[in-house]
Amino acid sequence: MTDNISAEQLRLFIERIERLEEEKKAIADDIKDVYAEAKSTGFDAKTMRTIVRLRKMEKHQRDEMDALVETYRTALGMA
C-alpha cells in the first residue's frame, strides 16, 4: 500500500510541475509580447530588459556593478 501511495503522490507532484511549466511558458510568451509591443512603439527592448534586471537588484549591487563597469571602461580607454 505504501508503494501505491508514493506512486500516487509522485504522479500528483509531476502533474503540478507540468501545469506550472505550462503557466511559466504562457507568462514568458506574454512578456515577449509586451516587449514586442513596446518595440513597435519605439522603445528599445534590449534596454528595457536591462532596466528590468537592474530594478530587481539592491541599490548597493547596482552601485557595485556601475563602479566595476566604469573601471573596466576606463581600463579599456572607453571613458
N, CA, C and O atoms as CSV, one atom per row, in Angstrom:
chain,resi,resn,atom,element,x,y,z
A,1,MET,N,N,0.823,-1.196,0.000
A,1,MET,CA,C,0.000,0.000,0.000
A,1,MET,C,C,0.868,1.261,0.000
A,1,MET,O,O,0.489,2.259,-0.614
A,2,THR,N,N,2.015,1.242,0.670
A,2,THR,CA,C,2.909,2.395,0.709
A,2,THR,C,C,3.407,2.748,-0.687
A,2,THR,O,O,3.485,3.923,-1.044
A,3,ASP,N,N,3.745,1.725,-1.478
A,3,ASP,CA,C,4.196,1.984,-2.847
A,3,ASP,C,C,3.115,2.651,-3.673
A,3,ASP,O,O,3.407,3.528,-4.486
A,4,ASN,N,N,1.868,2.246,-3.474
A,4,ASN,CA,C,0.749,2.823,-4.209
A,4,ASN,C,C,0.563,4.291,-3.840
A,4,ASN,O,O,0.344,5.132,-4.711
A,5,ILE,N,N,0.651,4.595,-2.542
A,5,ILE,CA,C,0.523,5.982,-2.085
A,5,ILE,C,C,1.684,6.811,-2.611
A,5,ILE,O,O,1.475,7.932,-3.076
A,6,SER,N,N,2.890,6.293,-2.549
A,6,SER,CA,C,4.058,7.014,-3.036
A,6,SER,C,C,3.951,7.275,-4.533
A,6,SER,O,O,4.283,8.366,-4.995
A,7,ALA,N,N,3.495,6.293,-5.287
A,7,ALA,CA,C,3.350,6.459,-6.732
A,7,ALA,C,C,2.289,7.516,-7.034
A,7,ALA,O,O,2.468,8.335,-7.936
A,8,GLU,N,N,1.195,7.501,-6.293
A,8,GLU,CA,C,0.123,8.500,-6.492
A,8,GLU,C,C,0.631,9.894,-6.135
A,8,GLU,O,O,0.369,10.864,-6.846
A,9,GLN,N,N,1.347,9.977,-5.045
A,9,GLN,CA,C,1.919,11.261,-4.610
A,9,GLN,C,C,2.895,11.789,-5.665
A,9,GLN,O,O,2.874,12.974,-6.000
A,10,LEU,N,N,3.741,10.914,-6.180
A,10,LEU,CA,C,4.692,11.296,-7.211
A,10,LEU,C,C,3.965,11.780,-8.460
A,10,LEU,O,O,4.334,12.800,-9.042
A,11,ARG,N,N,2.936,11.050,-8.870
A,11,ARG,CA,C,2.169,11.441,-10.053
A,11,ARG,C,C,1.560,12.832,-9.871
A,11,ARG,O,O,1.580,13.649,-10.792
A,12,LEU,N,N,1.022,13.096,-8.688
A,12,LEU,CA,C,0.428,14.405,-8.411
A,12,LEU,C,C,1.481,15.514,-8.455
A,12,LEU,O,O,1.223,16.592,-8.992
A,13,PHE,N,N,2.661,15.257,-7.894
A,13,PHE,CA,C,3.737,16.248,-7.967
A,13,PHE,C,C,4.124,16.529,-9.410
A,13,PHE,O,O,4.278,17.686,-9.804
A,14,ILE,N,N,4.281,15.474,-10.195
A,14,ILE,CA,C,4.669,15.627,-11.598
A,14,ILE,C,C,3.613,16.425,-12.354
A,14,ILE,O,O,3.954,17.313,-13.135
A,15,GLU,N,N,2.353,16.125,-12.134
A,15,GLU,CA,C,1.281,16.849,-12.814
A,15,GLU,C,C,1.260,18.320,-12.423
A,15,GLU,O,O,1.024,19.183,-13.269
A,16,ARG,N,N,1.505,18.614,-11.146
A,16,ARG,CA,C,1.583,20.018,-10.704
A,16,ARG,C,C,2.729,20.730,-11.387
A,16,ARG,O,O,2.577,21.859,-11.853
A,17,ILE,N,N,3.876,20.077,-11.449
A,17,ILE,CA,C,5.044,20.679,-12.108
A,17,ILE,C,C,4.748,20.932,-13.577
A,17,ILE,O,O,5.103,21.983,-14.111
A,18,GLU,N,N,4.102,19.978,-14.232
A,18,GLU,CA,C,3.764,20.150,-15.653
A,18,GLU,C,C,2.820,21.328,-15.857
A,18,GLU,O,O,2.989,22.100,-16.800
A,19,ARG,N,N,1.826,21.472,-14.980
A,19,ARG,CA,C,0.911,22.622,-15.092
A,19,ARG,C,C,1.657,23.932,-14.890
A,19,ARG,O,O,1.440,24.899,-15.620
A,20,LEU,N,N,2.537,23.959,-13.892
A,20,LEU,CA,C,3.311,25.178,-13.630
A,20,LEU,C,C,4.237,25.511,-14.794
A,20,LEU,O,O,4.406,26.681,-15.138
A,21,GLU,N,N,4.834,24.493,-15.401
A,21,GLU,CA,C,5.692,24.714,-16.575
A,21,GLU,C,C,4.882,25.318,-17.725
A,21,GLU,O,O,5.371,26.195,-18.437
A,22,GLU,N,N,3.646,24.846,-17.905
A,22,GLU,CA,C,2.775,25.405,-18.941
A,22,GLU,C,C,2.458,26.862,-18.643
A,22,GLU,O,O,2.483,27.704,-19.541
A,23,GLU,N,N,2.154,27.165,-17.364
A,23,GLU,CA,C,1.875,28.544,-16.971
A,23,GLU,C,C,3.102,29.420,-17.176
A,23,GLU,O,O,2.992,30.558,-17.632
A,24,LYS,N,N,4.278,28.884,-16.838
A,24,LYS,CA,C,5.521,29.630,-16.999
A,24,LYS,C,C,5.751,29.978,-18.467
A,24,LYS,O,O,6.160,31.095,-18.787
A,25,LYS,N,N,5.491,29.030,-19.351
A,25,LYS,CA,C,5.658,29.280,-20.780
A,25,LYS,C,C,4.667,30.341,-21.260
A,25,LYS,O,O,5.022,31.217,-22.048
A,26,ALA,N,N,3.431,30.258,-20.784
A,26,ALA,CA,C,2.425,31.245,-21.162
A,26,ALA,C,C,2.829,32.642,-20.689
A,26,ALA,O,O,2.659,33.618,-21.419
A,27,ILE,N,N,3.359,32.737,-19.478
A,27,ILE,CA,C,3.813,34.025,-18.951
A,27,ILE,C,C,5.004,34.534,-19.753
A,27,ILE,O,O,5.074,35.722,-20.069
A,28,ALA,N,N,5.940,33.652,-20.085
A,28,ALA,CA,C,7.099,34.049,-20.892
A,28,ALA,C,C,6.644,34.569,-22.249
A,28,ALA,O,O,7.195,35.548,-22.754
A,29,ASP,N,N,5.641,33.921,-22.846
A,29,ASP,CA,C,5.095,34.387,-24.122
A,29,ASP,C,C,4.447,35.754,-23.967
A,29,ASP,O,O,4.583,36.609,-24.843
A,30,ASP,N,N,3.741,35.968,-22.858
A,30,ASP,CA,C,3.116,37.269,-22.594
A,30,ASP,C,C,4.177,38.359,-22.450
A,30,ASP,O,O,4.016,39.458,-22.980
A,31,ILE,N,N,5.243,38.060,-21.746
A,31,ILE,CA,C,6.328,39.029,-21.565
A,31,ILE,C,C,6.954,39.358,-22.908
A,31,ILE,O,O,7.229,40.523,-23.196
A,32,LYS,N,N,7.181,38.350,-23.728
A,32,LYS,CA,C,7.730,38.553,-25.070
A,32,LYS,C,C,6.817,39.474,-25.881
A,32,LYS,O,O,7.295,40.354,-26.597
A,33,ASP,N,N,5.514,39.269,-25.766
A,33,ASP,CA,C,4.553,40.113,-26.477
A,33,ASP,C,C,4.619,41.568,-26.013
A,33,ASP,O,O,4.510,42.488,-26.823
A,34,VAL,N,N,4.798,41.771,-24.705
A,34,VAL,CA,C,4.900,43.137,-24.175
A,34,VAL,C,C,6.140,43.828,-24.720
A,34,VAL,O,O,6.082,44.992,-25.117
A,35,TYR,N,N,7.279,43.103,-24.742
A,35,TYR,CA,C,8.499,43.688,-25.309
A,35,TYR,C,C,8.297,44.020,-26.786
A,35,TYR,O,O,8.747,45.070,-27.246
A,36,ALA,N,N,7.637,43.153,-27.527
A,36,ALA,CA,C,7.384,43.407,-28.947
A,36,ALA,C,C,6.480,44.623,-29.123
A,36,ALA,O,O,6.698,45.438,-30.019
A,37,GLU,N,N,5.472,44.743,-28.275
A,37,GLU,CA,C,4.578,45.904,-28.334
A,37,GLU,C,C,5.341,47.188,-28.033
A,37,GLU,O,O,5.168,48.196,-28.718
A,38,ALA,N,N,6.183,47.148,-27.011
A,38,ALA,CA,C,6.984,48.320,-26.656
A,38,ALA,C,C,7.919,48.690,-27.805
A,38,ALA,O,O,8.087,49.867,-28.123
A,39,LYS,N,N,8.522,47.684,-28.420
A,39,LYS,CA,C,9.426,47.924,-29.547
A,39,LYS,C,C,8.675,48.560,-30.719
A,39,LYS,O,O,9.204,49.441,-31.396
A,40,SER,N,N,7.454,48.114,-30.951
A,40,SER,CA,C,6.674,48.663,-32.067
A,40,SER,C,C,6.282,50.117,-31.837
A,40,SER,O,O,5.934,50.824,-32.782
A,41,THR,N,N,6.338,50.568,-30.576
A,41,THR,CA,C,6.039,51.971,-30.292
A,41,THR,C,C,7.305,52.808,-30.148
A,41,THR,O,O,7.244,53.986,-29.794
A,42,GLY,N,N,8.462,52.184,-30.429
A,42,GLY,CA,C,9.703,52.952,-30.466
A,42,GLY,C,C,10.665,52.729,-29.308
A,42,GLY,O,O,11.741,53.327,-29.283
A,43,PHE,N,N,10.311,51.900,-28.367
A,43,PHE,CA,C,11.219,51.637,-27.251
A,43,PHE,C,C,12.206,50.545,-27.632
A,43,PHE,O,O,11.915,49.696,-28.474
A,44,ASP,N,N,13.388,50.575,-26.997
A,44,ASP,CA,C,14.418,49.580,-27.250
A,44,ASP,C,C,14.254,48.435,-26.258
A,44,ASP,O,O,14.451,48.611,-25.056
A,45,ALA,N,N,13.892,47.259,-26.770
A,45,ALA,CA,C,13.607,46.106,-25.911
A,45,ALA,C,C,14.828,45.673,-25.116
A,45,ALA,O,O,14.704,45.302,-23.949
A,46,LYS,N,N,16.003,45.715,-25.725
A,46,LYS,CA,C,17.222,45.296,-25.029
A,46,LYS,C,C,17.479,46.195,-23.812
A,46,LYS,O,O,17.830,45.711,-22.735
A,47,THR,N,N,17.301,47.492,-23.995
A,47,THR,CA,C,17.489,48.432,-22.889
A,47,THR,C,C,16.432,48.209,-21.818
A,47,THR,O,O,16.728,48.289,-20.625
A,48,MET,N,N,15.211,47.933,-22.234
A,48,MET,CA,C,14.143,47.663,-21.268
A,48,MET,C,C,14.458,46.419,-20.446
A,48,MET,O,O,14.203,46.394,-19.242
A,49,ARG,N,N,15.012,45.382,-21.085
A,49,ARG,CA,C,15.379,44.166,-20.350
A,49,ARG,C,C,16.464,44.482,-19.313
A,49,ARG,O,O,16.453,43.952,-18.201
A,50,THR,N,N,17.392,45.350,-19.699
A,50,THR,CA,C,18.448,45.753,-18.762
A,50,THR,C,C,17.846,46.489,-17.575
A,50,THR,O,O,18.224,46.236,-16.432
A,51,ILE,N,N,16.922,47.390,-17.834
A,51,ILE,CA,C,16.285,48.142,-16.758
A,51,ILE,C,C,15.519,47.206,-15.824
A,51,ILE,O,O,15.590,47.354,-14.604
A,52,VAL,N,N,14.790,46.249,-16.387
A,52,VAL,CA,C,14.058,45.287,-15.561
A,52,VAL,C,C,15.032,44.518,-14.671
A,52,VAL,O,O,14.773,44.318,-13.484
A,53,ARG,N,N,16.158,44.086,-15.256
A,53,ARG,CA,C,17.168,43.359,-14.475
A,53,ARG,C,C,17.744,44.246,-13.370
A,53,ARG,O,O,17.935,43.788,-12.244
A,54,LEU,N,N,18.022,45.511,-13.688
A,54,LEU,CA,C,18.582,46.429,-12.695
A,54,LEU,C,C,17.603,46.715,-11.565
A,54,LEU,O,O,18.004,46.833,-10.407
A,55,ARG,N,N,16.324,46.826,-11.899
A,55,ARG,CA,C,15.316,47.114,-10.872
A,55,ARG,C,C,15.155,45.964,-9.883
A,55,ARG,O,O,14.672,46.164,-8.768
A,56,LYS,N,N,15.559,44.760,-10.286
A,56,LYS,CA,C,15.496,43.607,-9.376
A,56,LYS,C,C,16.639,43.637,-8.370
A,56,LYS,O,O,16.579,42.966,-7.339
A,57,MET,N,N,17.678,44.410,-8.664
A,57,MET,CA,C,18.874,44.439,-7.825
A,57,MET,C,C,18.709,45.436,-6.681
A,57,MET,O,O,17.970,46.415,-6.783
A,58,GLU,N,N,19.413,45.161,-5.603
A,58,GLU,CA,C,19.501,46.111,-4.499
A,58,GLU,C,C,20.382,47.282,-4.954
A,58,GLU,O,O,21.225,47.126,-5.837
A,59,LYS,N,N,20.180,48.445,-4.347
A,59,LYS,CA,C,20.946,49.633,-4.739
A,59,LYS,C,C,22.443,49.402,-4.618
A,59,LYS,O,O,23.199,49.802,-5.503
A,60,HIS,N,N,22.888,48.763,-3.539
A,60,HIS,CA,C,24.325,48.548,-3.369
A,60,HIS,C,C,24.871,47.621,-4.454
A,60,HIS,O,O,26.024,47.766,-4.861
A,61,GLN,N,N,24.069,46.680,-4.926
A,61,GLN,CA,C,24.512,45.802,-6.016
A,61,GLN,C,C,24.644,46.592,-7.319
A,61,GLN,O,O,25.598,46.403,-8.074
A,62,ARG,N,N,23.671,47.487,-7.577
A,62,ARG,CA,C,23.754,48.329,-8.780
A,62,ARG,C,C,24.964,49.248,-8.722
A,62,ARG,O,O,25.679,49.416,-9.710
A,63,ASP,N,N,25.185,49.846,-7.545
A,63,ASP,CA,C,26.327,50.747,-7.384
A,63,ASP,C,C,27.645,50.008,-7.619
A,63,ASP,O,O,28.549,50.529,-8.273
A,64,GLU,N,N,27.744,48.795,-7.083
A,64,GLU,CA,C,28.965,47.994,-7.261
A,64,GLU,C,C,29.170,47.648,-8.738
A,64,GLU,O,O,30.284,47.739,-9.253
A,65,MET,N,N,28.091,47.252,-9.412
A,65,MET,CA,C,28.194,46.912,-10.821
A,65,MET,C,C,28.589,48.145,-11.644
A,65,MET,O,O,29.447,48.060,-12.524
A,66,ASP,N,N,27.959,49.286,-11.354
A,66,ASP,CA,C,28.291,50.522,-12.064
A,66,ASP,C,C,29.767,50.876,-11.895
A,66,ASP,O,O,30.423,51.280,-12.855
A,67,ALA,N,N,30.289,50.727,-10.677
A,67,ALA,CA,C,31.693,51.042,-10.407
A,67,ALA,C,C,32.613,50.111,-11.190
A,67,ALA,O,O,33.619,50.551,-11.746
A,68,LEU,N,N,32.270,48.825,-11.234
A,68,LEU,CA,C,33.092,47.867,-11.979
A,68,LEU,C,C,33.069,48.152,-13.478
A,68,LEU,O,O,34.103,48.103,-14.143
A,69,VAL,N,N,31.889,48.447,-13.998
A,69,VAL,CA,C,31.783,48.759,-15.431
A,69,VAL,C,C,32.615,50.002,-15.753
A,69,VAL,O,O,33.324,50.032,-16.758
A,70,GLU,N,N,32.529,51.016,-14.909
A,70,GLU,CA,C,33.301,52.241,-15.133
A,70,GLU,C,C,34.805,51.954,-15.059
A,70,GLU,O,O,35.573,52.485,-15.862
A,71,THR,N,N,35.228,51.130,-14.116
A,71,THR,CA,C,36.636,50.745,-14.002
A,71,THR,C,C,37.101,50.038,-15.252
A,71,THR,O,O,38.171,50.349,-15.774
A,72,TYR,N,N,36.321,49.097,-15.742
A,72,TYR,CA,C,36.670,48.345,-16.950
A,72,TYR,C,C,36.689,49.270,-18.177
A,72,TYR,O,O,37.577,49.162,-19.022
A,73,ARG,N,N,35.717,50.170,-18.271
A,73,ARG,CA,C,35.678,51.105,-19.407
A,73,ARG,C,C,36.929,51.982,-19.405
A,73,ARG,O,O,37.537,52.208,-20.451
A,74,THR,N,N,37.306,52.471,-18.236
A,74,THR,CA,C,38.490,53.312,-18.119
A,74,THR,C,C,39.732,52.524,-18.505
A,74,THR,O,O,40.584,53.026,-19.237
A,75,ALA,N,N,39.839,51.296,-18.018
A,75,ALA,CA,C,40.994,50.457,-18.329
A,75,ALA,C,C,41.116,50.191,-19.825
A,75,ALA,O,O,42.220,50.016,-20.341
A,76,LEU,N,N,39.984,50.161,-20.519
A,76,LEU,CA,C,39.982,49.894,-21.962
A,76,LEU,C,C,39.982,51.171,-22.799
A,76,LEU,O,O,39.883,51.122,-24.025
A,77,GLY,N,N,40.095,52.320,-22.119
A,77,GLY,CA,C,40.147,53.593,-22.838
A,77,GLY,C,C,38.814,53.985,-23.444
A,77,GLY,O,O,38.772,54.685,-24.456
A,78,MET,N,N,37.735,53.545,-22.841
A,78,MET,CA,C,36.402,53.828,-23.377
A,78,MET,C,C,35.721,54.977,-22.652
A,78,MET,O,O,34.641,55.403,-23.059
A,79,ALA,N,N,36.322,55.482,-21.599
A,79,ALA,CA,C,35.666,56.526,-20.780
A,79,ALA,C,C,35.849,57.894,-21.383
A,79,ALA,O,O,35.367,58.882,-20.830
